[in-house]
Structure formats: structure tokens, C-alpha cells
Amino acid sequence: MTFPQLGSIPSKYKKLTIAVVAVTALAVGIGYFTRSKPIPVLLQTVERGTVEASVSNTRAGTVNACRRAKMSPAAGGQISKLQVKKGQRVKKGQVLLELWDNDLHAQERLAQEQLKVSQSRVNEVCTLADAAQRDAVRSQELRNKGFISAQQLDRALTDASSKQSACNSAKGDIDQSKSRIALARATLDRMVLRAPFDGVVADISGELGEYATPSPPGIPTLPAIDLIDDSCMYVSAPIDEVDASKLKIGQRSRITLDAIKGRVFGGKVRRIAPYVLDLEKQARTVEVEVEFDKLNEKNNLLVGYSADVEIIYDVRNQVLRIPTQTLLEGNRVLRYGNDGVLEERKVTTGLSNWEYAEVTSGLEEGDRVVSSLDRPGVKAGVRAVPEQAKPAK
């Protein structure tokens, strides 16, 4: 069988064939050059690791000192000695401030002199009492032998008893003198302000020569010395009432400070308020105290810093996890297929936090999911190409 040669085909069919070939080639060319390019996406690998469940404060917390004393002298008076300065570190028992107390020292010296006089009188009176007692004993012997009358013996016994009473009274004067000395010293102690613990002087209200007075009941006054023990600090922060049931004393926590960027401090819950705060125009919260782990001077923490706490109430290790940012609404993810096409997957999640979410079903270890969900055109069914994440500066 033989086929007709192109030259034997009528000219009108030649033109039609050429036109069809040309249109087909043009369509292929247009399709090739106008086909959609793969969308670059950032991918995260489904892997095993640790997932923590935690709660955080609703408003900024505050760094406080475990011990802080705002002190004033127990008695009023003029400041005669100011032994410390703001920011100075002091030891327990160190004198911080002294009030004018010359009159009290004079009273103590007077009490000391009165004690000496009382002791001298005791020596005198008790010596006479001892002599009178010996005379009474001899008088009793003489009476037994008939050398003296009963009246003389009675006088000797009465004199011994009287002088013994005087001796006892004189000894009571010594006790009184010692009590007066103790009172004078106690009054002097009220004029001296001492550090109740090791710490740093945060503030001083008053200057040398000014009058300092303790705060009367119901009338708040500025303390003379504000002393802070900065060796132990904690954060007081409000937690939403719906999360309060998840908290327990001793739970581990992470603390971040606005003043110290990029640093995370360890801590643990030391107190959970037994009541809910109901403040006007604010959510109901529970006050929680989180204590810092061991601190040193290099930490440079200051009382009053604002802080945030993240309290960990549950932990699961070696579970499948994905970054929380890869989750779409309805617990859906975009999985990167072997052919480069994105496909939507429904997943079941367990524990989750701001960083990771546990995956209990829907994905396998080693799968890759899209994390750059905010890019235009990223959706199920489109072709994509992995993009290498830029290193953080």
C-alpha cells in the first residue's frame, strides 16, 4: 500500500494541515511558558521531642524581694548618726541609724552608781545582820546556863531578826538598781536602728539632725530606712481564674524580664493565693508567686522589674510534634507531598503551647509541613518548592 506524497495533496489541504500544526505548536509553547511556577515555602519536619503544657500571666508581674523591711526607730528623736548610704550593703545586726540619746546614757550611768551604792549598803547591813545572828546564838547559850535573863535573850533574837530583814531589803535594792539599768539599756536600744538581716539599703528618709518618729497607728509615714534582701526574689503575677485549677506549689516555671532581653530564668511556684481578685474593669485573676532559682550579684536583678512567668503544669517526652505556627484553623496542616504538591491533612493534637503541638494522628515522623502559611498562593493543590530558612541575626 502506498501513501500519497505531500506534493500530491491538494493545496487547500496543505494549508489546513500547516495551520493545525502551527496552532498546536503555539498552544504548547504558550502552555510551557505560562505555566505556574512552584511557590517557595518554608517546611518543618515532623519529629519527636518534648511538648509542655503551660499557663502564663494575664498582665505583667512584678519582681519582689522575699524579705523587705521599711523601718523606723521604735522611739522618736533627732538623728545624731547616719551610718549607711543608699545602695550600701549591710550585715545583720549592723547599726544603720542612731538618735540623740545623751540623756538616756546619763540615766544609765545614774543607775550604775545607784547599783554600787546598793551593793555597799548590802555589805554593811548584811555584815551587821551576821554579827547580830552570832550574838543571838551566844545569848541562847548563856540563857541555857542561867547567866542572862529571858528578856535579854529576847532582845538579842529581835535585833538579829531586824538586821536580817534590813539585809534582805538591801538586797532588794540591788535588784531594783539592776532593773533600772536594764530599763535604761532597753530605752537606749530603742534609739538605735539595726539591720534585721543581710541586704542592701534601698532608700533613706531623713538627714543628719532631722527629727525621726515612728508611724502612729492609722497614720502612715515614710520609713527611715528601706532595706531589701536581694539574695532571694520572686515574681508576683496574676493568672486567669480558668487556669488556676492547673497550678500547684512547686511547679517549674520560666521567668522573662523586659529589662533583660533574651534571658530566661528558672523558677518554681512558691505560693498560690487562696482567693480570686475581682478588680473593676479587669478579668478575675489569681495571684501567684514564682520564686527565682539561685541568684548571684551578676544577675543584676532589681526589685520592681516587670516580669512574665510561664508555669509548666504537664510535660510529655518523645512524642510526635510540629511547630504550633504550622496549624491552620480546625487542626489542619499543609503537607508537602513527594511530587511537590501541597496537600491538606487533618490532624489530632494533644498537649500544646506557643511553640509546639503534640500530634497523635494524621502525620508520620519525617513528614514535612508548611510553616510559611501567610504567603500569597499557599494552599492545598499548588506546587511548591522548599526554601531554606535564613539564619537569625
Secondary structure, 3 states (H helix, E strand, C coil): CCCCCHHHCCHHHHHHHHHHHHHHHHHHHHHHHHCCCCEEECEEECEEEEEEEEEECCCCEEEEEEEEEEECCCCCEEEEEECCCCCCEECCCCEEEEECCHHHHHHHHHHHHHHHHHHHHHHHHHHHHHHHHHHHHHHHHHHHHCCCCHHHHHHHHHHHHHHHHHHHHHHHHHHHHHHHHHHHHHHHHCCEEECCCCEEEEEECCCCCCEECCCCCCCCCCCCEEEEEEEEEEEEEEEEHHHHHHCCCCCEEEEEECCEEEEEEEEEEEEECCCCECCCCCCCEEEEEEEECCCCHHHCCCCCCEEEEEEEEEEEEEEEEEEHHHCECCCEEEEECCCCEEEEEECEEEEECCCEEEEEECCCCCCEEECCCCCCCCCCCCEEEECCCCCCC
